[in-house]
Amino acid sequence: MPASRPTAQPAERPVNSGLSMRDLLASCAAADAVSRPPRAPEPEPAGRQQRHREAA
């Protein structure tokens, strides 16, 4: 009868890439920001639009 092997592999140790968690999160936030289209400008309140027209 052959010797039984353990089915679970030992977990590999993570490699230290030299990045801090702060740098990793910042790079993810930057990638998210540049991958989205720019937001449309928010409409100005009616009172402010009138003042701009009067000043012109």
ROMAR-268086 format. One record per residue: residue number from 1; residue in three letters; x, y, z of N, C-alpha, C, O in turn. Coordinates in pm, whole numbers, m for minus. Layout:
residues N
R     i    aa     n_xx     n_yy     n_zz    ca_xx    ca_yy    ca_zz     c_xx     c_yy     c_zz     o_xx     o_yy     o_zz
R   NUM   Ala        X        Y        Z        X        Y        Z        X        Y        Z        X        Y        Z
...
end
This chain:
residues 56
R     i    aa     n_xx     n_yy     n_zz    ca_xx    ca_yy    ca_zz     c_xx     c_yy     c_zz     o_xx     o_yy     o_zz
R     1   Met       84     m118        0        0        0        0       89      125        0      179      135       83
R     2   Pro       66      224      m95      151      342     m103      126      435       15       15      441       70
R     3   Ala      228      507       52      215      603      162      123      716      120      132      765        7
R     4   Ser       36      756      208      m57      864      173       14      999      188       93     1020      280
R     5   Arg      m17     1089       96       39     1223      100      m65     1319      157     m185     1299      139
R     6   Pro      m19     1421      224     m116     1522      268     m173     1594      146     m100     1625       52
R     7   Thr     m302     1619      148     m366     1682       33     m346     1833       31     m348     1894      m76
R     8   Ala     m328     1893      145     m313     2039      150     m165     2075      135      m79     2017      201
R     9   Gln     m139     2169       49       m3     2218       30       28     2321      138      m61     2395      179
R    10   Pro      150     2326      185      182     2431      281      169     2568      215      204     2585       98
R    11   Ala      119     2663      288       99     2797      232      233     2861      204      326     2852      284
R    12   Glu      243     2925       87      367     2994       53      373     3124      130      272     3189      154
R    13   Arg      492     3161      167      509     3288      239      499     3402      139      554     3393       30
R    14   Pro      429     3509      175      419     3623       83      556     3689       64      637     3696      157
R    15   Val      579     3737      m55      705     3805      m86      689     3952      m51      589     4014      m87
R    16   Asn      785     4007       18      782     4149       52      822     4228      m72      937     4224     m115
R    17   Ser      726     4300     m127      752     4374     m250      813     4511     m225      852     4579     m319
R    18   Gly      824     4551     m100      880     4681      m69      777     4792      m67      812     4907      m42
R    19   Leu      650     4759      m95      544     4860      m91      474     4856       43      446     4749       97
R    20   Ser      447     4972       96      369     4977      219      221     4967      183      184     4989       67
R    21   Met      140     4935      279       m4     4929      255      m55     5065      213     m145     5075      130
R    22   Arg        0     5171      269      m39     5307      234      m12     5334       86      m97     5389       16
R    23   Asp      106     5295       38      139     5314     m104       49     5230     m195        6     5276     m301
R    24   Leu       21     5109     m152      m65     5021     m231     m206     5079     m243     m264     5081     m352
R    25   Leu     m261     5126     m131     m395     5185     m134     m397     5314     m215     m494     5341     m286
R    26   Ala     m291     5394     m206     m284     5518     m283     m279     5487     m433     m342     5557     m512
R    27   Ser     m205     5385     m471     m198     5351     m614     m332     5299     m665     m369     5325     m779
R    28   Cys     m405     5226     m581     m538     5179     m620     m635     5296     m636     m714     5299     m729
R    29   Ala     m628     5392     m545     m715     5509     m554     m682     5591     m678     m773     5642     m744
R    30   Ala     m554     5605     m710     m515     5680     m829     m561     5609     m956     m609     5674    m1049
R    31   Ala     m547     5479     m960     m592     5404    m1077     m742     5415    m1094     m791     5425    m1206
R    32   Asp     m815     5412     m985     m960     5427     m990     m999     5566    m1041    m1092     5580    m1120
R    33   Ala     m926     5667     m996     m958     5805    m1035     m935     5828    m1184    m1015     5896    m1248
R    34   Val     m829     5773    m1239     m801     5798    m1380     m880     5707    m1472     m886     5731    m1592
R    35   Ser     m940     5602    m1418    m1014     5511    m1504    m1161     5549    m1518    m1234     5486    m1594
R    36   Arg    m1205     5650    m1446    m1345     5695    m1454    m1354     5822    m1538    m1262     5904    m1535
R    37   Pro    m1461     5839    m1613    m1476     5964    m1688    m1500     6081    m1594    m1549     6062    m1482
R    38   Pro    m1466     6202    m1636    m1486     6317    m1547    m1634     6339    m1519    m1720     6310    m1602
R    39   Arg    m1662     6390    m1400    m1801     6419    m1363    m1848     6544    m1434    m1770     6636    m1459
R    40   Ala    m1975     6547    m1465    m2035     6665    m1526    m2041     6776    m1421    m2063     6747    m1303
R    41   Pro    m2021     6901    m1462    m2029     7009    m1363    m2168     7018    m1304    m2269     6996    m1373
R    42   Glu    m2172     7050    m1177    m2301     7062    m1109    m2366     7194    m1149    m2296     7295    m1158
R    43   Pro    m2496     7195    m1173    m2563     7321    m1211    m2559     7421    m1096    m2569     7384     m979
R    44   Glu    m2544     7547    m1131    m2542     7652    m1030    m2684     7684     m987    m2777     7668    m1066
R    45   Pro    m2703     7729     m864    m2835     7770     m820    m2886     7886     m906    m2805     7964     m957
R    46   Ala    m3016     7900     m923    m3075     8000    m1012    m3032     8142     m975    m3011     8223    m1065
R    47   Gly    m3020     8175     m849    m2982     8309     m806    m2843     8348     m853    m2821     8463     m890
R    48   Arg    m2750     8255     m851    m2613     8285     m894    m2606     8307    m1044    m2529     8392    m1090
R    49   Gln    m2685     8235    m1121    m2683     8253    m1266    m2733     8391    m1302    m2679     8454    m1393
R    50   Gln    m2834     8441    m1234    m2889     8573    m1261    m2785     8681    m1234    m2770     8773    m1313
R    51   Arg    m2713     8670    m1123    m2613     8771    m1090    m2504     8776    m1195    m2454     8884    m1228
R    52   His    m2465     8661    m1250    m2362     8658    m1353    m2410     8729    m1479    m2334     8800    m1544
R    53   Arg    m2536     8710    m1513    m2591     8775    m1633    m2598     8928    m1614    m2571     9004    m1706
R    54   Glu    m2635     8971    m1493    m2646     9114    m1466    m2509     9180    m1467    m2496     9295    m1509
R    55   Ala    m2408     9110    m1423    m2273     9167    m1417    m2214     9182    m1555    m2127     9267    m1575
R    56   Ala    m2256     9104    m1650    m2198     9106    m1784    m2247     9218    m1867    m2206     9231    m1983
end
